[in-house]
């Protein structure tokens, strides 16, 4: 009970301590709060973290300004949950950059491999309310609990999400670039450029076919 009262006060204060001092204080604090924490992790100003004990972060990860990370199981583990994505956890691989304003909701499990960049304003949601079975709103009240639908997310190595990308489930292969404002709702193979997968129209080109940098 004391932790529930004191820890939010400490984190609310740490959230807005600027400069190198703030970075060092947040790193020290979350090293003891995360499930695991690598070296040289940067947690920038205004970052909101819920369920820190369910979050793992590798070396040289940069969690940029005003990112929101929400972890922890929100219900039992489904029988068909993928074995490679821990239920309720967020895992961020080494040398990855979570850019400003990103929201990652890990109730269903989110695994981000090494060398990934999640562009500013992107959203990753691994659990939502069921549109077929929710008849009393999306907020729990009395004895009613809204039915959930889970869509675990797994990103491979060197995945780059452009600005405002929305990932609502599925696995993304290695060496993938997802163009800005795309919506991903199903699996993506490796070595492709993706424009959108939500409307049925989709552009995929191998990286080797891109024009060389002048």
HELIX and SHEET records of a PDB file:
HELIX    1   1 UNK A    2  UNK A   14  1                                  13    
HELIX    2   2 UNK A   19  UNK A   33  1                                  15    
HELIX    3   3 UNK A   52  UNK A   54  5                                   3    
HELIX    4   4 UNK A  207  UNK A  209  5                                   3    
SHEET    1   A 6 UNK A  36  UNK A  37  0                                        
SHEET    2   A 6 UNK A  55  UNK A  57  1                                        
SHEET    3   A 6 UNK A  90  UNK A  92  1                                        
SHEET    4   A 6 UNK A 110  UNK A 112  1                                        
SHEET    5   A 6 UNK A 153  UNK A 155  1                                        
SHEET    6   A 6 UNK A 170  UNK A 172  1                                        
SHEET    1   B 7 UNK A  42  UNK A  43  0                                        
SHEET    2   B 7 UNK A  62  UNK A  63  1                                        
SHEET    3   B 7 UNK A  97  UNK A  98  1                                        
SHEET    4   B 7 UNK A 117  UNK A 118  1                                        
SHEET    5   B 7 UNK A 159  UNK A 161  1                                        
SHEET    6   B 7 UNK A 176  UNK A 178  1                                        
SHEET    7   B 7 UNK A 193  UNK A 194  1                                        
SHEET    1   C 6 UNK A  48  UNK A  50  0                                        
SHEET    2   C 6 UNK A  68  UNK A  70  1                                        
SHEET    3   C 6 UNK A 103  UNK A 105  1                                        
SHEET    4   C 6 UNK A 123  UNK A 125  1                                        
SHEET    5   C 6 UNK A 166  UNK A 167  1                                        
SHEET    6   C 6 UNK A 183  UNK A 184  1                                        
SHEET    1   D 2 UNK A 127  UNK A 129  0                                        
SHEET    2   D 2 UNK A 148  UNK A 150 -1                                        
END                                                                             
